[in-house]
Amino acid sequence: MINASVSVIALHEKGRVAKETYEAVDFARELSKDRPGIVVLSGEEEAERVSRELAEKTGLDVVCLSGSMLGEYSAEAYRKTLLSFFRNKGDVCICIPHTSEGSDFAPQLSVGLKACCITSVEGIGEGVFFRSMFGGKFRAEIRPERNSLVLTVIPGASRQQVGVPDLPGAVKVIPLADMAVSTRTQGFREAEHADMALAKAEVIVSAGRGIGRPENLSLIEKLSSLFPKSAIGATRGVCDLGWLGYTHQIGSTGNTVAPKLYLACGISGAIQHVAGMKDSQLIVAINTDVHAAIFRTAHYCIVEDLSTFIPLLIDIHLKRGG
Ligand SMILES: Cc1cc2nc3c(=O)[nH]c(=O)nc-3n(C[C@H](O)[C@H](O)[C@H](O)COP(=O)(O)OP(=O)(O)OC[C@H]3O[C@@H](n4cnc5c(N)ncnc54)[C@H](O)[C@@H]3O)c2cc1C
């Protein structure tokens, strides 16, 4: 348990609260016996709506810091606004969703507050925070040496899911004067739409970097073609390499899927990937490394080289008449 007062920074986009925010709220509830507060930064237009949604869905009190410079995300504007809000509040524990935005401004905020910064937090123990290392193979236990903390919370970290509260929390919108910032966001490019095939598929065969090279995607395609309602998924590693488009990405920053069968091929099992597929009915993982983290989630663990195992599997299947 934390002695400092716990707050969650709510992240949102186009007036919609990010689902990672609610996960960070659930995580924050585990940190202290006192209810956490929620702080939201927003442009004037969406301030009221976003704050009300948060207060209604969590039952927690929401403070909204609102100003024209907060209409679009900017690390500089977020840092400056949060620094002046938290600076004289004593010991604080600030929980931020570990999204690209959260992991962008959290370290800067911690420096300004002279707080201890721990990123990618997955859990809490007796005075320690846990985070994964090396694709989930190791778990680091980090003991903060300061009372004030800035934590980024990995999606999927919370063990509890709090239902809809009886009463909404209180909302306080604080209008802020415009501030001088040296960077301005020019706008955002829309991501491609999620692959509908993934949403409808009963079987998903997913490729990780363990496939070794893009030519080996043909193995994944052949394996997938054995199942009538199947689709191909991928880890972010594979998408970042350009071997498959981002529409195939599964995980906290990609698609969330729950097919009847999920075949993870050459995937280490990083928490961000697992967050997007852990609810699959049957998970089979193929990995050369017996210690791969994916084996903690899989129902069937195959310790094999996929480049020999998958052709054998296809061969046996075809010999038996498909
Ligand atoms: C903010 C943030 C968001 C993220 N969001 C996502 C997300 O949405 N989705 C996602 O997937 N990742 C996401 N990531 C990245 C994630 O942390 C991992 O880096 C990524 O999932 C690793 O991909 P991988 O398993 O393909 O590669 P690696 O971690 O490199 O794993 C490759 C695996 O293949 C195995 N292997 C190697 N050769 C073979 C072989 N011949 N046969 C069988 N197995 C073999 C290895 O043992 C290893 O376990 C995110 C990261 C951050 C920081």
The ligand as an ORCA input file, in Angstrom:
! r2SCAN-3c Opt
* xyz 0 1
  C       3.655      0.673    -25.573
  C       3.883     -0.651    -26.240
  C       2.832     -1.244    -26.893
  C       3.026     -2.480    -27.532
  N       1.968     -3.062    -28.165
  C       2.129     -4.290    -28.705
  C       1.033     -4.964    -29.316
  O      -0.092     -4.453    -29.409
  N       1.253     -6.195    -29.821
  C       2.474     -6.832    -29.758
  O       2.595     -7.966    -30.252
  N       3.525     -6.211    -29.201
  C       3.380     -4.960    -28.685
  N       4.461     -4.335    -28.135
  C       5.802     -4.967    -28.312
  C       6.056     -6.072    -27.317
  O       6.568     -5.540    -26.119
  C       7.093     -7.080    -27.879
  O       8.265     -6.392    -28.224
  C       6.591     -7.857    -29.091
  O       5.313     -8.417    -28.848
  C       7.593     -8.965    -29.403
  O       7.249     -9.556    -30.609
  P       7.686    -11.055    -30.928
  O       7.127    -11.979    -29.899
  O       7.325    -11.262    -32.362
  O       9.284    -10.989    -30.903
  P      10.356    -11.487    -29.867
  O      10.077    -10.944    -28.513
  O      11.665    -11.206    -30.474
  O      10.142    -13.069    -29.780
  C      10.447    -13.969    -30.768
  C      10.233    -15.377    -30.195
  O      10.411    -16.325    -31.226
  C      11.082    -17.441    -30.680
  N      11.760    -18.131    -31.793
  C      12.898    -17.752    -32.430
  N      13.169    -18.587    -33.437
  C      12.195    -19.527    -33.432
  C      11.920    -20.661    -34.248
  N      12.709    -21.002    -35.278
  N      10.831    -21.436    -33.960
  C      10.008    -21.113    -32.917
  N      10.230    -20.034    -32.112
  C      11.298    -19.258    -32.384
  C      12.035    -16.883    -29.651
  O      12.370    -17.840    -28.670
  C      11.186    -15.729    -29.062
  O      10.456    -16.157    -27.932
  C       4.300     -3.115    -27.503
  C       5.348     -2.502    -26.825
  C       5.144     -1.282    -26.191
  C       6.302     -0.667    -25.458
*
